[in-house]
Amino acid sequence: MSKTIRENDSVVLMDGKGNRILLTVESGIKKVKDLGVYDPGDLIGANYYQQITIGNKKFMIMAPSISDKITAIERKAQIILPKDGMFIIFYCDIKSGDKVIEGGAGSGALTILLANSVRPKGKIISYEKRDEFIKIAKKNLIRAGLNEHVNIVKKDVTENIKEKNVDAVILDIPNPWDAIDNAFCALKSGGHVASYSPTVNQVEKTVKKMRECGFSGIKTLETLQREMVVGERGVRPSFNVLGHTGYVSFARKVS
Ligand SMILES: C[S@@+](CC[C@H](N)C(=O)[O-])C[C@H]1O[C@@H](n2cnc3c(N)ncnc32)[C@H](O)[C@@H]1O
């Protein structure tokens, strides 16, 4: 049986060309980017994967994927892109039921990926010291339908991490080396730490601190992403490479 759309659901409208519009189903006429003036409340009671016509355009109503949710976020700070976020989730073995500390939340892009990985029973506790980012991260999490899996706390992650026995600590702050001691104390044996930094000197200071703290299996990696253009007459790499964004330093507590 197909699921019915309810008030406050997040939905994607996809046209015949694959263009996607992410909407929150709230009643009231508004201007929607790429759609014009529309009342999303008109979708209440319709079914997912049903075709609808708005104006003279046809759309398929779909449940948003994690990629749709990340693409649609409002950004205020540099975000961790999916190419780096998925890499963090893989190497830190983040999975359903895990308890993960994040510092800081920023716009909440990584928080969305983490929350999607630990749900339904896991939790992300995100330390963020600035109110404006707490506000924007919460807004993005609510829009993504993942807010219930996250606690954003107004705290400096370099001062203290109150939680103990956590599965992973993920840092995206300018001075991650100042939070490495706290990460070590918060982690369970076998827990993972990952630190994302754009510059080499940040990496050097962070890795030095990881060694001093007694972390094991320390390594720093970078990912680059290049699409292949598959044409009728041949296949070639895209000229637009998603190149340097940041380095991720990983380590594990084994004591
Ligand atoms: C680059 S942004 C994080 C972006 C985030 N990873 C994302 O994907 O949207 C860095 C955030 O860390 C916060 N921050 C910086 N130092 C912090 C600290 N010591 N404790 C908590 N938050 C901190 C900043 O206010 C900012 O919001």
The ligand as a Gaussian input file, in Angstrom:
#p B3LYP/6-31G(d) Opt

LIG

0 1
 C       33.272000      24.622000       9.568000
 S       31.939000      24.692000      10.669000
 C       31.368000      23.030000      10.743000
 C       30.584000      22.629000       9.502000
 C       29.868000      21.310000       9.655000
 N       30.804000      20.207000       9.811000
 C       28.959000      21.041000       8.466000
 O       29.193000      20.049000       7.738000
 O       27.989000      21.815000       8.259000
 C       32.736000      24.844000      12.227000
 C       31.755000      25.065000      13.353000
 O       32.425000      24.779000      14.575000
 C       32.030000      25.705000      15.555000
 N       33.109000      25.710000      16.549000
 C       34.367000      26.213000      16.399000
 N       35.093000      25.943000      17.489000
 C       34.304000      25.245000      18.341000
 C       34.486000      24.696000      19.638000
 N       35.658000      24.796000      20.265000
 N       33.441000      24.043000      20.234000
 C       32.250000      23.942000      19.592000
 N       32.009000      24.453000      18.365000
 C       33.026000      25.104000      17.749000
 C       31.860000      26.999000      14.773000
 O       31.026000      27.905000      15.472000
 C       31.263000      26.491000      13.468000
 O       29.873000      26.496000      13.540000

